[in-house]
Amino acid sequence: MSTTGIDARPPSSIELDRRAFRRQQTTRSTLIAIVSTVVFAVAAWIFVINTPGWSRVQQTFLNWDVAVAAFPRVIEGFWLNVRVLIYSVIGVGIVSLVLATVRTLRGPIWFPLRALAAGYTDLFRGIPLIIVLYLVGYGIPGLGVFPRMPAEFWGTIALVTVYSAYVSEVFRAGIEAVHPSQRLAARSLGLSYSQSMRRVILPQAVRKVTPALMNDFVALQKDVGLISVLGAVDAVRAAQIETAAYFNFTPYVVAGLLFFLLALPMIRFTDWYTARVRRREQMGSIV
């Protein structure tokens, strides 16, 4: 017997009233949020511009002429940050996956590798990034073993070294969050350990930890600016040069805005994806 007629029935008047009420509440909440935000922003702006030192701060940090003059050099250095970010993301993804996989290996024969991976993650999660930048950027070239490389190369190595320790733990948490029955089912189908890990476990693990990975990516977007301590003329170093030239801090504000604009799309996408995952996991539980 076909249920098309039942499925095609229009919603009841009670359901229509509920939908109308929800739309009304959503519209009301949106309007209240907009009005309260505008009021707060106007109040904050009035407070700031009426402070005694506002004119001096405006001239020192928000000078439009200096911003226009410094922008070409700052944006040129910013593209270096973008290149370092791209290479760092690729390197972190590869190294962290290897570390996470090694730490999930079973059997006593793999204990030395597990201990080495655990020591690596403990060490580089405990050392500040700026110290690792100095150690890698000045210590390794000082050995005289490697050919002369630009500062951004060693900065990328330091970023990959530190962030791989953090991201590998995120991947490991995702792998261990996959139910053991998934692994057993894959092995019962004849898949080897590596095949079951690649085709069954890792896809589920990555899906579980995607919001955390996105947050680490946002943090990495900001920390690429630290390669300036090695002498690389990136956006931060270029802003420092322009600040010294104009005796004005506005170039730093320009560099900060560029980093903000780089991170903003990923921040918004991370919030959207996290909310989407939460709604999917809580589907049917919200009254």
C-alpha positions as CSV (number, residue, x, y, z in Angstrom):
1,M,0.0,0.0,0.0
2,S,1.4,3.4,-1.0
3,T,2.0,6.0,1.8
4,T,2.4,8.8,-0.7
5,G,-0.9,10.3,0.4
6,I,0.1,10.2,4.1
7,D,3.6,11.7,3.4
8,A,2.1,14.5,1.2
9,R,-0.4,15.7,3.8
10,P,0.1,19.4,4.7
11,P,1.3,20.2,8.2
12,S,-1.4,20.7,10.9
13,S,-2.4,24.1,12.1
14,I,-0.5,23.5,15.3
15,E,2.7,22.8,13.4
16,L,2.2,25.9,11.3
17,D,1.7,28.0,14.5
18,R,4.9,26.5,15.9
19,R,6.9,27.4,12.8
20,A,5.5,30.9,12.8
21,F,6.4,31.3,16.4
22,R,10.0,30.1,15.8
23,R,10.4,32.5,12.9
24,Q,9.1,35.3,15.0
25,Q,11.5,34.4,17.8
26,T,14.4,34.1,15.4
27,T,13.6,37.5,13.9
28,R,13.2,39.1,17.3
29,S,16.5,37.7,18.6
30,T,18.3,38.8,15.5
31,L,17.0,42.4,15.8
32,I,17.9,42.5,19.5
33,A,21.4,41.2,18.8
34,I,22.0,43.8,16.1
35,V,20.7,46.7,18.2
36,S,22.7,45.7,21.3
37,T,25.8,45.3,19.2
38,V,25.4,48.7,17.6
39,V,24.8,50.4,20.9
40,F,27.8,48.7,22.5
41,A,30.0,49.7,19.6
42,V,28.9,53.3,19.6
43,A,29.4,53.5,23.4
44,A,32.9,52.0,23.2
45,W,33.8,54.4,20.3
46,I,32.5,57.5,22.2
47,F,34.5,56.4,25.3
48,V,37.7,55.8,23.3
49,I,37.7,59.1,21.3
50,N,37.0,61.1,24.5
51,T,40.0,59.7,26.4
52,P,42.8,62.2,27.0
53,G,45.4,60.4,24.8
54,W,43.2,59.5,21.9
55,S,44.7,62.1,19.5
56,R,48.2,60.9,20.2
57,V,47.3,57.3,19.8
58,Q,45.5,58.0,16.6
59,Q,48.5,59.8,15.2
60,T,50.9,57.0,16.3
61,F,48.9,53.9,15.5
62,L,46.3,54.9,13.0
63,N,48.0,57.3,10.6
64,W,46.4,56.9,7.2
65,D,49.3,58.4,5.3
66,V,51.9,56.1,6.9
67,A,49.6,53.1,6.3
68,V,49.4,53.8,2.6
69,A,53.2,54.4,2.4
70,A,54.0,51.2,4.3
71,F,51.5,48.9,2.7
72,P,53.5,47.9,-0.4
73,R,56.5,46.6,1.7
74,V,54.3,45.0,4.3
75,I,52.1,43.2,1.7
76,E,55.3,42.0,0.0
77,G,56.5,40.5,3.2
78,F,53.0,39.1,3.9
79,W,53.2,36.9,0.8
80,L,56.3,35.3,2.3
81,N,54.2,34.4,5.4
82,V,51.5,32.9,3.1
83,R,54.2,30.7,1.4
84,V,55.6,29.6,4.7
85,L,52.1,28.8,5.9
86,I,51.3,26.6,2.8
87,Y,54.6,24.6,3.2
88,S,54.1,24.3,7.0
89,V,50.6,23.0,6.6
90,I,51.8,20.3,4.2
91,G,54.7,19.3,6.5
92,V,52.6,19.3,9.7
93,G,50.0,17.1,8.0
94,I,52.6,14.5,7.0
95,V,54.7,14.4,10.1
96,S,51.8,14.5,12.5
97,L,50.0,11.6,10.8
98,V,53.2,9.5,10.9
99,L,53.7,10.3,14.6
100,A,50.0,9.5,15.5
101,T,50.2,6.2,13.6
102,V,53.4,5.2,15.3
103,R,51.9,5.9,18.7
104,T,48.9,3.7,18.0
105,L,51.0,0.7,16.9
106,R,50.4,-2.4,19.0
107,G,52.9,-5.0,20.2
108,P,56.2,-4.8,22.2
109,I,58.3,-4.8,19.1
110,W,57.1,-1.3,18.3
111,F,57.9,0.0,21.8
112,P,61.1,1.9,20.8
113,L,59.2,3.8,18.1
114,R,56.3,4.5,20.4
115,A,58.7,5.8,23.1
116,L,60.5,8.0,20.5
117,A,57.3,9.4,19.2
118,A,56.0,10.1,22.8
119,G,59.3,11.8,23.7
120,Y,59.1,13.9,20.6
121,T,55.5,15.1,21.4
122,D,56.4,15.7,25.0
123,L,59.5,17.7,24.2
124,F,58.1,20.0,21.5
125,R,54.8,20.6,23.3
126,G,56.8,21.8,26.3
127,I,59.3,24.2,24.6
128,P,58.0,27.6,23.5
129,L,57.9,28.0,19.7
130,I,60.2,31.1,19.8
131,I,62.9,29.1,21.5
132,V,62.6,26.3,18.9
133,L,62.9,29.0,16.2
134,Y,66.2,30.1,17.6
135,L,67.5,26.6,18.1
136,V,66.6,25.5,14.6
137,G,67.3,28.8,12.8
138,Y,70.7,29.5,14.4
139,G,71.8,26.2,15.9
140,I,71.4,23.8,13.0
141,P,73.1,26.1,10.4
142,G,75.9,26.6,13.0
143,L,76.8,23.0,12.7
144,G,78.2,23.7,9.2
145,V,76.7,20.4,7.8
146,F,73.9,21.8,5.8
147,P,74.2,24.2,2.8
148,R,73.3,27.8,3.4
149,M,69.5,28.2,3.4
150,P,67.2,31.2,3.7
151,A,65.7,32.1,7.1
152,E,62.2,31.2,6.0
153,F,63.3,27.7,5.3
154,W,64.5,27.2,8.9
155,G,61.4,29.0,10.2
156,T,59.2,26.5,8.3
157,I,61.2,23.6,9.8
158,A,60.7,25.0,13.3
159,L,57.0,25.5,12.7
160,V,56.6,22.0,11.4
161,T,58.6,20.6,14.3
162,V,56.4,22.2,17.0
163,Y,53.0,22.0,15.4
164,S,53.5,18.4,14.4
165,A,53.7,17.5,18.1
166,Y,50.3,19.2,18.8
167,V,48.5,18.0,15.7
168,S,49.8,14.4,16.1
169,E,48.0,14.2,19.5
170,V,44.8,15.5,17.9
171,F,45.1,12.8,15.2
172,R,45.9,10.1,17.9
173,A,42.8,11.2,19.9
174,G,40.7,10.8,16.7
175,I,42.1,7.3,16.0
176,E,41.5,6.1,19.5
177,A,38.0,7.5,19.4
178,V,37.1,5.2,16.6
179,H,35.3,2.1,18.1
180,P,37.5,-1.0,18.1
181,S,34.7,-2.9,16.2
182,Q,35.6,-0.8,13.1
183,R,39.1,-2.2,13.2
184,L,38.0,-5.7,13.8
185,A,35.4,-5.5,11.0
186,A,38.1,-4.3,8.6
187,R,40.5,-7.1,9.5
188,S,37.7,-9.7,9.2
189,L,37.2,-8.5,5.6
190,G,40.8,-9.4,4.9
191,L,42.3,-5.9,5.1
192,S,45.8,-5.6,6.4
193,Y,46.7,-3.3,9.3
194,S,47.8,-0.5,6.9
195,Q,44.8,-1.0,4.7
196,S,42.3,-0.9,7.5
197,M,44.1,2.2,9.0
198,R,44.1,4.0,5.6
199,R,40.6,3.1,4.4
200,V,38.6,2.7,7.6
201,I,40.1,4.2,10.7
202,L,41.8,7.4,9.4
203,P,38.7,8.7,7.5
204,Q,36.6,8.4,10.6
205,A,39.3,9.8,12.9
206,V,39.9,12.9,10.7
207,R,36.1,13.5,10.6
208,K,35.9,13.4,14.4
209,V,38.8,15.8,15.0
210,T,38.2,18.2,12.1
211,P,37.2,21.2,14.4
212,A,40.3,20.8,16.5
213,L,42.5,20.6,13.4
214,M,40.9,23.8,12.1
215,N,41.7,25.6,15.3
216,D,45.3,24.5,15.1
217,F,45.4,25.8,11.6
218,V,44.2,29.2,12.7
219,A,46.9,29.2,15.4
220,L,49.5,28.3,12.8
221,Q,48.3,31.2,10.6
222,K,49.2,33.6,13.3
223,D,52.5,32.0,14.4
224,V,54.0,32.2,10.9
225,G,54.7,35.8,11.8
226,L,57.3,34.6,14.3
227,I,59.8,33.7,11.6
228,S,60.7,37.4,11.6
229,V,63.0,36.7,14.7
230,L,65.3,34.8,12.3
231,G,65.7,37.8,10.0
232,A,63.2,36.8,7.3
233,V,61.7,39.9,5.8
234,D,58.0,38.9,6.3
235,A,55.1,41.2,7.1
236,V,56.2,41.7,10.7
237,R,59.8,42.4,9.8
238,A,58.7,44.7,7.0
239,A,56.4,46.5,9.5
240,Q,59.3,46.9,11.9
241,I,61.5,48.4,9.1
242,E,58.7,50.8,8.1
243,T,58.1,51.7,11.8
244,A,61.7,52.7,12.2
245,A,61.6,54.7,8.9
246,Y,58.5,56.7,9.8
247,F,58.8,56.7,13.7
248,N,55.2,55.5,13.7
249,F,53.6,52.2,14.8
250,T,50.9,52.2,12.1
251,P,52.8,49.6,9.9
252,Y,52.3,47.1,12.7
253,V,48.6,47.7,12.6
254,V,48.6,47.1,8.9
255,A,50.5,43.8,9.3
256,G,48.0,42.8,12.1
257,L,45.1,43.5,9.9
258,L,46.6,41.4,7.1
259,F,47.0,38.5,9.4
260,F,43.4,39.0,10.7
261,L,42.0,39.0,7.2
262,L,44.0,35.8,6.4
263,A,42.6,34.0,9.5
264,L,39.0,35.3,9.4
265,P,37.6,33.0,6.7
266,M,39.0,29.9,8.5
267,I,37.7,31.2,11.9
268,R,34.2,31.6,10.5
269,F,34.4,28.3,8.7
270,T,35.6,26.5,11.8
271,D,32.7,28.0,13.9
272,W,30.2,27.0,11.1
273,Y,31.5,23.5,10.9
274,T,31.7,23.0,14.7
275,A,28.0,24.1,15.0
276,R,27.1,21.8,12.1
277,V,28.7,18.8,13.8
278,R,27.1,19.7,17.1
279,R,23.6,19.9,15.5
280,R,24.2,16.6,13.7
281,E,25.3,14.8,16.9
282,Q,22.4,16.3,18.9
283,M,19.8,15.7,16.3
284,G,16.6,14.5,17.9
285,S,17.7,15.5,21.4
286,I,16.7,19.2,21.3
287,V,13.2,19.9,22.5
